[in-house]
Amino acid sequence: MKRSYREFVETFNRSGTGLKITLDHLDAETSVLFVLLNGQLSETNSRGFVEVMGTIVSRETETRSFVLDLQGLGYISSSGIGAFVNILLRVEDSNAKLILLGPQRNVRSVFAVLGFSQFFEMTESKAEALRAAYSHSVSKTQTISRPVCPNCRGKLLAIGNNEFRCSTCDSRVRRSSDGLFRMTIVGEENGRDTD
């Protein structure tokens, strides 16, 4: 028998990782799922969080918008930001939309410092999140290009403000002000653009 994703959420919540997930559909006919987060999102629980959210996204085939309510999220690490990027890509792959609701100032600043604010739609109120969710249609889905190393196409890991390190070849990559990822090579002034 296949476990329901709600069982995955309950198991995650019982594991005592410092993060609690609560699910809330507005009503039976809505295509919006609110996911309330309370606690902290760090390297110790980000992998489990991605697994739970991946299960939810893959099983909520009728959901067109996922609203992550961050009002109760008091801390996020760079690993937590990586988890959000992973979830964003999964949501977009399912032709749905991801909206972040009410991130606290310190959480919002981590997104900004690491250069990821531009990839996420952030709202301040539930009404604003609902407007954004209801305005979404499959044809309006925005996709982000997956940042990969221009040298070996490996996964990029955030290491600082708009700076990344390739997990495969250890190249350093910097995102320029125009949003492109460029390889930083010592001794060269111009970097190569990624695809």
GICOR-V404333 format. One record per pair of residues at least 12 apart in sequence whose ideal C-beta (glycine too) atoms are under 8 Angstrom apart, sorted by sequence separation. I is the first residue (numbers start at 1). J is the second residue. D is the distance in Angstrom with one decimal. If there is no record, write none. Layout:
# GICOR-V404333
I&J&D ; I&J&D
This chain:
# GICOR-V404333
9&21&5.1 ; 23&35&6.0 ; 24&36&6.5 ; 154&166&4.5 ; 155&167&4.6 ; 162&174&5.9 ; 163&175&7.8 ; 171&183&5.8 ; 172&184&4.7 ; 181&193&7.4 ; 182&194&7.7 ; 22&35&7.5 ; 23&36&7.7 ; 154&167&5.5 ; 155&168&7.1 ; 159&172&7.8 ; 162&175&4.4 ; 171&184&7.9 ; 180&193&5.3 ; 181&194&4.5 ; 9&23&6.3 ; 21&35&6.3 ; 22&36&4.2 ; 108&122&7.0 ; 152&166&6.5 ; 154&168&3.0 ; 162&176&8.0 ; 171&185&8.0 ; 180&194&7.1 ; 21&36&7.2 ; 151&166&6.7 ; 154&169&6.0 ; 176&191&7.8 ; 21&37&6.3 ; 22&38&7.4 ; 68&84&7.8 ; 84&100&7.7 ; 152&168&5.1 ; 6&23&6.9 ; 20&37&7.4 ; 147&164&6.7 ; 149&166&3.8 ; 152&169&4.5 ; 156&173&5.7 ; 164&181&7.3 ; 174&191&7.0 ; 19&37&6.4 ; 20&38&4.5 ; 35&53&7.3 ; 151&169&5.4 ; 173&191&7.9 ; 19&38&7.2 ; 20&39&5.6 ; 68&87&7.8 ; 103&122&6.1 ; 149&168&6.6 ; 152&171&7.4 ; 19&39&4.2 ; 100&120&5.2 ; 149&169&6.3 ; 151&171&4.7 ; 18&39&4.8 ; 19&40&6.2 ; 35&56&7.2 ; 100&121&6.8 ; 101&122&7.8 ; 102&123&7.3 ; 150&171&7.8 ; 163&184&7.9 ; 173&194&7.7 ; 17&39&7.9 ; 18&40&4.7 ; 19&41&5.7 ; 98&120&7.0 ; 99&121&5.1 ; 100&122&4.7 ; 101&123&5.4 ; 102&124&6.0 ; 149&171&5.5 ; 33&56&7.4 ; 98&121&7.3 ; 99&122&7.8 ; 100&123&7.1 ; 101&124&7.9 ; 102&125&7.3 ; 150&173&7.0 ; 18&42&7.3 ; 97&121&7.5 ; 99&123&6.0 ; 101&125&7.7 ; 149&173&6.3 ; 66&91&5.6 ; 101&126&6.6 ; 119&144&5.0 ; 156&181&7.3 ; 18&44&7.0 ; 19&45&5.0 ; 147&173&7.5 ; 17&44&6.3 ; 18&45&6.0 ; 33&60&5.8 ; 17&45&3.7 ; 21&49&7.5 ; 101&129&4.5 ; 147&175&7.6 ; 81&110&6.2 ; 19&49&6.3 ; 33&63&4.8 ; 53&83&7.9 ; 57&87&7.2 ; 66&96&6.2 ; 68&98&6.9 ; 70&100&5.7 ; 71&101&6.9 ; 73&103&7.0 ; 74&104&6.6 ; 80&110&7.7 ; 81&111&6.4 ; 99&129&5.1 ; 17&48&6.2 ; 21&52&6.4 ; 31&62&6.0 ; 32&63&7.0 ; 35&66&6.3 ; 37&68&6.3 ; 46&77&7.6 ; 49&80&7.9 ; 64&95&8.0 ; 65&96&6.1 ; 66&97&7.2 ; 68&99&7.2 ; 70&101&6.3 ; 71&102&4.0 ; 73&104&6.8 ; 75&106&7.1 ; 76&107&4.9 ; 85&116&6.6 ; 88&119&6.5 ; 150&181&6.9 ; 31&63&5.5 ; 32&64&7.1 ; 33&65&7.5 ; 35&67&7.0 ; 37&69&6.6 ; 41&73&6.2 ; 54&86&7.9 ; 58&90&7.7 ; 64&96&5.4 ; 65&97&4.5 ; 66&98&5.3 ; 67&99&4.7 ; 68&100&5.3 ; 69&101&4.6 ; 70&102&5.8 ; 71&103&7.8 ; 74&106&7.6 ; 75&107&7.4 ; 78&110&7.4 ; 84&116&7.4 ; 88&120&6.7 ; 150&182&7.6 ; 151&183&6.0 ; 15&48&6.9 ; 23&56&7.5 ; 31&64&4.0 ; 32&65&4.8 ; 33&66&5.4 ; 34&67&4.9 ; 35&68&5.1 ; 36&69&4.4 ; 37&70&5.8 ; 39&72&7.2 ; 40&73&7.3 ; 42&75&6.9 ; 46&79&4.4 ; 50&83&4.9 ; 54&87&7.4 ; 57&90&4.9 ; 61&94&7.5 ; 63&96&6.0 ; 64&97&6.7 ; 65&98&7.7 ; 66&99&7.2 ; 67&100&7.8 ; 68&101&6.7 ; 69&102&6.5 ; 70&103&4.2 ; 71&104&7.2 ; 74&107&7.7 ; 77&110&7.6 ; 81&114&5.4 ; 99&132&5.2 ; 150&183&4.8 ; 31&65&6.7 ; 32&66&7.9 ; 33&67&7.1 ; 35&69&6.7 ; 38&72&3.6 ; 39&73&7.0 ; 40&74&6.0 ; 41&75&7.1 ; 42&76&7.4 ; 43&77&5.9 ; 46&80&5.3 ; 49&83&5.4 ; 53&87&4.8 ; 57&91&5.6 ; 65&99&6.2 ; 67&101&5.3 ; 70&104&7.0 ; 73&107&5.6 ; 76&110&5.2 ; 85&119&7.1 ; 99&133&6.0 ; 147&181&5.1 ; 149&183&7.5 ; 32&67&6.2 ; 34&69&5.7 ; 36&71&7.9 ; 37&72&6.1 ; 38&73&7.1 ; 39&74&6.9 ; 40&75&4.1 ; 41&76&4.8 ; 42&77&4.3 ; 76&111&8.0 ; 81&116&5.6 ; 97&132&7.5 ; 12&48&5.6 ; 36&72&6.4 ; 37&73&4.7 ; 40&76&7.4 ; 41&77&7.0 ; 43&79&4.0 ; 46&82&6.7 ; 47&83&7.7 ; 50&86&5.1 ; 54&90&5.6 ; 58&94&7.3 ; 78&114&6.1 ; 84&120&7.0 ; 97&133&6.6 ; 12&49&7.4 ; 42&79&6.1 ; 46&83&4.0 ; 50&87&6.4 ; 53&90&7.2 ; 57&94&5.6 ; 70&107&5.9 ; 41&79&7.8 ; 42&80&6.0 ; 41&80&3.5 ; 57&96&7.2 ; 97&136&4.2 ; 12&52&4.9 ; 96&136&7.8 ; 150&191&7.8 ; 41&83&6.5 ; 116&158&7.6 ; 150&192&4.8 ; 8&51&7.5 ; 9&52&5.9 ; 95&138&4.8 ; 115&158&7.6 ; 150&193&7.0 ; 8&52&5.1 ; 97&141&6.7 ; 114&158&4.8 ; 150&194&4.4 ; 96&141&7.8 ; 149&194&7.6 ; 150&195&7.8 ; 95&141&5.8 ; 114&160&7.7 ; 115&161&6.4 ; 148&194&6.1 ; 5&52&7.5 ; 8&55&5.0 ; 9&56&7.5 ; 114&161&6.9 ; 115&162&4.1 ; 147&194&6.8 ; 148&195&7.7 ; 8&56&7.7 ; 113&161&5.5 ; 114&162&7.8 ; 92&141&6.3 ; 145&194&7.6 ; 5&55&4.6 ; 92&142&7.7 ; 145&195&7.4 ; 5&56&4.9 ; 92&143&5.3 ; 92&144&7.5 ; 5&59&4.9 ; 19&73&8.0 ; 4&59&7.9 ; 5&60&7.6 ; 89&144&7.7 ; 88&144&7.1 ; 69&126&7.9 ; 89&146&6.6 ; 115&175&5.6 ; 118&179&7.0 ; 67&129&4.8 ; 67&130&7.9 ; 67&133&6.2 ; 34&101&7.7 ; 65&132&7.5 ; 65&133&3.5 ; 64&133&7.3 ; 65&134&7.8 ; 65&136&5.3 ; 64&136&5.8 ; 64&137&7.9 ; 64&138&7.8 ; 82&157&7.3 ; 82&158&6.7 ; 81&158&6.4 ; 78&158&5.1 ; 32&130&6.8 ; 32&133&4.6 ; 31&133&8.0 ; 32&134&7.5 ; 26&130&7.8
